[in-house]
Amino acid sequence: MPITDTPDRYGSISRFFHWAIAALVVWQLVTASARFLFEDSWLDELLWGSHKPVGLTILVLMLLRVSWALINQRRRPARVNLASHLGHVALYGLLILIPSIALLRQYGSGRAFSPFGIELMAGFEGDEIAWMEAPANLLHGWLGWALFALALGHVVMAVLHRVSRHSPDVLPRMTNVTPRD
């Protein structure tokens, strides 16, 4: 498997970013669902502590993924259609926007943030910064649920493209499955 993308398939680095981020998004769905359905339960307590560090990891991986996509722009497989392109733009946008506004809220709250034991924000004394907290307070949860719905649609469309004889089989681009005949 080549490291870089080709016109027929994504390379190993693009695949790593895709599947690592997909797994982390599923984990975020699990932690958010536990928080939503079982707030203050043992399950919520067990899972919720990973939500912020995993969100930061998604942001870092997405920034690297976008950079890698730009480097490989001329080699990547062609777009299927405008709808798929816009869907990918929306996925990428949400995967960057959601953790970004969460980080802004974290800083504005004045609370420290040390993901994986690395001090990213020391926190501060004094009043919270309302304008930094407002975007995430208003949108973070809703955008997260929208991301999960869009990701589910992404999976459904990949499967539909696989089984439909009237559209290109896109699944082999990002997996090792054999293209359909």
C-alpha positions, 0 to 999 in steps of 0.5 A, a space after each residue: 500500500 502506498 503512503 501517498 494517495 493515488 487516483 484509485 485509492 487513498 494511501 496508508 496515511 489518509 486511511 490512518 487519519 480516516 479510521 482513527 478519527 472514525 473510531 474516536 468519533 464513535 467513542 465521543 458518541 458513546 461518551 456523549 450518549 452516556 452523559 445524556 442518558 445516564 448523567 451522574 451515573 457510574 457509567 457517566 463517571 467512568 466515560 466522561 473524563 475522556 471526552 475532552 482529551 479525545 476531542 482535542 485528539 480529534 482536532 489535532 488529527 483533523 488539522 494534520 488530515 487537512 494538511 495531508 489532503 492538501 499535500 495530496 490534492 492532485 493525487 487523490 481519487 476524484 469526487 463522486 459528485 457535488 453532494 458527496 463533496 459538500 458532505 465531506 466538507 461538512 464533516 471536516 468542518 464540524 470535526 474542526 469546529 466542534 472541538 475548537 469551540 469547546 477549547 474556547 469555552 474551556 479557556 473562557 471558563 478559567 478552568 485548567 485543562 491538562 489532557 493526557 497529563 500535559 498542561 494545555 491551559 493553566 486556568 485563571 482566577 477571576 470572572 469567566 469570559 462569557 463571550 468565549 463560553 457562549 458559542 460552545 454553550 449554544 452549539 457544541 452539543 447540537 453540532 455534535 449530534 449533527 456530526 453523528 447524524 452526518 457520519 451515519 449518513 456517510 457510512 450509509 452512502 458508502 454502503 449504498 454506493 457499494 451495492 448500487 450498480 448505478 454509482 461508483 464503488 467508493 468503499 475500496 478507496 478507503 478499505 482493502 475490500 475488492 472492488 465490485 465487478 
